[in-house]
Amino acid sequence: MCTLHIEEETHLAAMGSRSSRTRTPSPMQMLRANDGELTLFDISWDDVLIPKMCNYLSVKDLFNLRSCSRTALRLAEAALEKHQELHLSGNNTRNIEMGFMVLARCCRRLEQLHLARCQWVTDELLLPLLENNKQRLFAVNLNECVNITALSLQPIIVQCKELRILKLSKCQWLTTGAVDALTLHQSKLVEFDISYCGAIGERCLIIFFRKLNKLTVLSLANTPSVTDQVLIQIGNFCRELEHINLIGCAAISDYGVHALSVHCKRLQSLRIQRCHRITERSLAPLRQRVHIDRPRPRQDAHNAYNLNDFYPSDFLVY
């Protein structure tokens, strides 16, 4: 019996050593056998490197990675192609135009584009980026971009069907024609900023706000054409409005604010600094539910009023 057991154990050991000699080598063993080494770029790009690493790198980090090697360049540009947000607001560093041309060529899935106060942006630089990302863009911030024209708005207005946020503060090139085009093609905006845009007429704004009934945030600060009639249209048609900025709109009065108070039940904040024709007659009923940037004055006995007497009902029908 003992001899049989010994022979069986010897046979099993021989079989084990034979299978270990014929086992398929691992990739690491093959690389070592061929004097090769694993690198970062051997990890799956689409499954690991881009979603788990590159998505957490800033644009500056990606450009630094891009300059390391040809393979790193390809990885960085593949990551930029899937980039969803581009934040360059206030970035006016030297030679940034060259970097922006790379972004315009590589980025294909942008959803948010923020270029506020970028004085180097021109139509020639911006149009290729818009052309490559028009299908997904829902937020565009061009505040204080003084060196572009209404030409750059054309693809935004006509082709960006998912657009929800548009900021054009201090864009003196914004014309009545551009706003008319917005009225025709963009009815789903929820946030709109045309502060300091003096070239837009009152009638244009009245027509515009009749169509934009989904607005929740609106800034019209220091826009001369904003009148009580414009505010009445906002109150009648923009019932979802939550925040409105009317700072420096000298033409508006208590009549317009009353229209907002009556119809915009979701209003949360009202900014009316330097609107000297607006008094507590219209602000007092709002103070319990709306944040107003003008402090409440001291109450005086002679300031008592009757709202029904103050507002003629026929004025609110336009």
HUPESUL-V696801 format. One record per backbone hydrogen bond with DSSP energy under -0.5 kcal/mol. NH is the residue of the N-H (numbers start at 0). CO is the residue of the C=O. E is the energy in kcal/mol with one decimal. If there is no record, write none. Layout:
BEGIN
nh & co & e
NH & CO & E
NH & CO & E
END
This chain:
BEGIN
nh & co & e
4 & 0 & -2.3
5 & 1 & -2.1
6 & 2 & -2.1
7 & 3 & -2.4
8 & 4 & -2.3
9 & 5 & -2.0
10 & 6 & -2.2
11 & 7 & -2.3
12 & 8 & -2.1
13 & 9 & -1.9
14 & 10 & -2.1
15 & 11 & -2.2
16 & 12 & -2.2
17 & 13 & -1.9
18 & 14 & -2.1
19 & 15 & -1.8
20 & 16 & -1.2
21 & 17 & -1.1
22 & 18 & -0.5
29 & 25 & -2.4
30 & 26 & -2.6
31 & 27 & -2.2
32 & 28 & -2.4
33 & 29 & -1.8
34 & 31 & -1.5
35 & 30 & -4.9
41 & 38 & -1.6
42 & 39 & -1.5
47 & 43 & -1.4
48 & 43 & -2.3
49 & 44 & -2.7
51 & 47 & -2.6
52 & 47 & -0.5
52 & 48 & -1.5
53 & 48 & -2.8
54 & 49 & -1.8
55 & 52 & -1.6
56 & 53 & -1.6
61 & 57 & -2.3
62 & 58 & -2.0
63 & 59 & -2.1
64 & 60 & -2.5
65 & 61 & -2.3
66 & 62 & -1.0
66 & 63 & -0.5
67 & 64 & -1.7
68 & 64 & -0.6
72 & 68 & -2.2
73 & 69 & -2.0
74 & 70 & -2.2
75 & 71 & -2.8
76 & 72 & -2.4
77 & 73 & -1.9
78 & 74 & -2.0
79 & 75 & -2.4
80 & 76 & -1.7
81 & 77 & -0.7
81 & 78 & -0.8
82 & 79 & -1.3
85 & 111 & -2.0
87 & 85 & -0.6
87 & 113 & -2.7
89 & 115 & -2.7
90 & 87 & -2.3
91 & 89 & -0.9
95 & 92 & -1.4
97 & 94 & -0.7
98 & 94 & -1.1
99 & 95 & -2.4
100 & 96 & -1.7
101 & 97 & -1.2
102 & 98 & -2.0
103 & 99 & -2.8
104 & 100 & -1.5
105 & 101 & -2.3
106 & 102 & -2.7
107 & 80 & -1.1
110 & 83 & -3.4
111 & 83 & -1.9
112 & 138 & -2.6
113 & 85 & -2.8
114 & 112 & -0.6
114 & 140 & -2.9
116 & 142 & -3.0
117 & 114 & -1.6
118 & 116 & -1.1
120 & 117 & -1.2
125 & 121 & -2.4
126 & 122 & -2.5
127 & 123 & -0.5
128 & 124 & -0.7
129 & 125 & -2.2
130 & 126 & -2.4
131 & 127 & -1.6
132 & 128 & -0.8
132 & 129 & -0.6
133 & 129 & -0.7
135 & 132 & -1.0
136 & 132 & -1.4
137 & 110 & -2.7
138 & 110 & -1.6
139 & 164 & -2.4
140 & 112 & -2.7
141 & 139 & -0.6
141 & 166 & -2.8
143 & 168 & -3.0
144 & 141 & -1.8
145 & 143 & -1.3
147 & 144 & -0.7
151 & 148 & -1.6
152 & 149 & -0.8
153 & 149 & -0.7
153 & 150 & -0.8
155 & 151 & -0.6
156 & 152 & -3.2
157 & 153 & -2.6
158 & 154 & -1.7
159 & 154 & -0.9
159 & 155 & -0.6
160 & 158 & -1.7
162 & 159 & -1.3
163 & 137 & -2.8
164 & 137 & -2.5
165 & 190 & -2.2
166 & 139 & -2.2
167 & 192 & -3.3
169 & 194 & -3.0
170 & 167 & -1.4
171 & 169 & -1.1
173 & 170 & -2.1
178 & 174 & -1.8
179 & 175 & -2.4
180 & 176 & -2.0
181 & 177 & -2.0
182 & 178 & -2.2
183 & 179 & -1.5
184 & 180 & -2.1
185 & 181 & -2.8
186 & 184 & -0.6
189 & 163 & -2.9
190 & 163 & -1.9
191 & 216 & -2.1
192 & 165 & -1.8
193 & 218 & -2.3
195 & 220 & -2.5
196 & 193 & -1.3
197 & 195 & -1.0
199 & 196 & -0.7
204 & 200 & -1.6
205 & 201 & -2.3
206 & 202 & -2.0
207 & 203 & -2.1
208 & 204 & -2.7
209 & 205 & -0.9
210 & 206 & -0.6
210 & 207 & -1.3
211 & 207 & -1.3
212 & 210 & -1.8
214 & 211 & -0.6
215 & 189 & -3.0
216 & 189 & -2.2
217 & 242 & -2.3
218 & 191 & -2.1
219 & 244 & -3.0
221 & 246 & -2.6
222 & 219 & -1.3
223 & 221 & -0.7
225 & 222 & -1.9
226 & 224 & -0.7
230 & 226 & -2.0
231 & 227 & -2.3
232 & 228 & -1.7
233 & 229 & -2.2
234 & 230 & -2.7
235 & 231 & -2.2
236 & 232 & -2.2
237 & 233 & -2.5
238 & 236 & -1.0
240 & 237 & -1.4
241 & 215 & -2.7
242 & 215 & -2.4
243 & 268 & -1.6
244 & 217 & -2.2
245 & 243 & -0.6
245 & 270 & -2.8
247 & 272 & -2.5
248 & 245 & -1.9
249 & 247 & -1.6
251 & 248 & -1.2
253 & 276 & -0.8
256 & 252 & -1.6
257 & 253 & -2.5
258 & 254 & -1.6
259 & 255 & -1.6
260 & 256 & -2.4
261 & 257 & -2.3
262 & 258 & -2.0
263 & 259 & -2.2
264 & 262 & -1.5
265 & 238 & -0.6
266 & 263 & -1.3
267 & 241 & -3.7
268 & 241 & -1.9
269 & 290 & -3.0
270 & 243 & -1.9
271 & 269 & -0.6
274 & 271 & -1.4
275 & 273 & -0.7
277 & 274 & -1.5
278 & 276 & -0.5
281 & 278 & -1.1
282 & 278 & -1.4
283 & 279 & -2.2
285 & 282 & -1.2
286 & 282 & -1.2
286 & 283 & -0.6
288 & 285 & -1.5
289 & 285 & -2.2
290 & 267 & -3.3
291 & 289 & -0.5
292 & 269 & -1.6
294 & 292 & -0.5
302 & 299 & -1.4
303 & 300 & -1.1
306 & 304 & -0.5
308 & 305 & -0.6
309 & 305 & -1.7
310 & 306 & -2.0
311 & 309 & -0.7
314 & 311 & -1.3
315 & 311 & -0.6
315 & 312 & -1.0
316 & 313 & -0.9
317 & 315 & -0.6
END
